[in-house]
């Protein structure tokens, strides 16, 4: 339970001897002197942002950090179904298990690295990632975006067979502060981290590629 500073709590003390009836010996109230944790009131604009954090204690409707979805699959489904939502924020340090590959076909942003007390991406400490663990599934994320920019920011792609991210279509792709680890190594793979085709722009900023294995372009491979 969380109580705000100034909340009044009522209680009673009950005692009993062995073999005797319980007796109320004292009742009363006291005023809380405390502060709520940062996630209680923090979050992005609920009109455009869906939040996901496994530790959220609230209503799990994605509207704030307190009420974030605790399931990545549920958050992703809600994000895909509502075109008014343009940002998916992933909080905490626990890895998100991706039980099956998924596609994103809109010009949106998926951001991680939140400590769940932020109201804007600029407030992140940039000391952690949100990890998408593919369990060595093939082609963890795919997109055939035709226009605009698909952005991944503060995301770690881990344990993806073949490719972590496959991008086709003429829409652009931006990878900011991302990490690709333990990807590829299954069959003749081209671009184990990122495989991108189509007349599109690719922006890579402050990203790392670790143990990405392929026959060509281990980290990234692009072609018109």
C-alpha positions, -999 to +999 in steps of 0.1 A: +000+000+000+011+036-007-001+065+014+004+102+005+018+127+029-010+140+051-032+109+047-050+100+080-049+063+090-073+048+115-064+017+135-069-003+167-048-025+190-063-058+200-048-080+227-059-113+243-045-137+270-044-174+263-079-188+266-096-154+270-116-132+246-098-106+226-101-070+238-097-038+220-074-018+242-067+013+221-081+029+189-068+060+172-055+077+141-023+091+129-013+113+100+012+100+075+045+119+071+059+105+039+064+109+002+051+088-026+075+070-049+084+089-082+063+065-104+031+075-086+025+106-106+050+103-134+046+094-171+042+106-206+011+121-222-015+093-220-030+106-253+000+095-272+021+072-249+016+037-237+037+026-207+049-009-199+067-018-166+065-053-150+065-037-115+035-013-120+011-016-091-019+002-106-047-004-130-024-018-158-040+003-186-008+018-199-017+055-191+012+062-167+041+045-149+018+037-120-008+022-142+016+007-168+010-026-185+029-053-167+029-076-198+049-066-229+025-086-250-005-067-237+012-034-241+022-043-277-013-053-286-028-021-272-001-001-290-008-018-323-046-014-320-046+024-313-032+046-340-034+077-317-005+062-297+028+071-312+052+061-284+057+029-264+078+034-233+094+004-216+105+008-180+126-010-154+156-033-157+139-067-162+141-082-196+109-084-216+104-119-230+092-117-266+073-149-269+068-145-306+082-121-333+062-090-339+057-064-366+055-026-364+040-009-395+036+027-383+060+056-379+063+054-341+089+053-314+097+024-290+118+037-261+136+021-231+160+031-204+133+045-181+136+043-143+098+048-142+099+083-127+103+102-159+078+125-177+098+128-209+125+108-227+151+135-220+148+128-182+162+093-186+196+086-170+208+067-200+225+041-178+203+011-188+183-004-217+150-021-220+159-055-232+138-075-257+148-111-253+138-131-283+147-165-269+165-171-302+133-167-323+139-157-360+135-121-371+125-107-337+111-075-351+099-068-387+086-037-404+075-028-439+070+009-431+062+028-463+066+064-450+079+083-420+104+071-395+104+041-371+125+048-341+140+025-315+157+044-286+173+028-256+164-008-266+186-039-263+178-066-288+190-100-274+190-136-285+175-133-320+181-161-345+187-150-381+180-112-375+171-090-346+154-064-369+142-067-405+132-035-422+117-033-457+097-006-475+106+030-482+101+043-446+132+053-426+147+036-396+164+053-366+184+034-340+194+055-310+213+043-280+205+007-288+224-026-283+223-058-304+237-089-287+238-126-294+220-123-327+222-144-358+243-176-362+215-197-376+219-205-412+234-182-439+224-149-423+229-114-438+228-086-413+223-104-380+216-072-361+197-052-387+188-063-422+174-034-442+162-033-478+144-006-498+150+030-507+151+043-471+174+061-448+191+044-418+203+064-388+225+047-362+236+067-332+255+055-301+247+018-307+267-013-300+267-047-317+281-077-297+283-113-308+262-108-339+271-137-363+263-137-400+279-145-434+277-109-444+272-076-425+272-091-390+259-059-374+239-043-402+234-049-439+215-026-461+206-027-498+184-007-522 
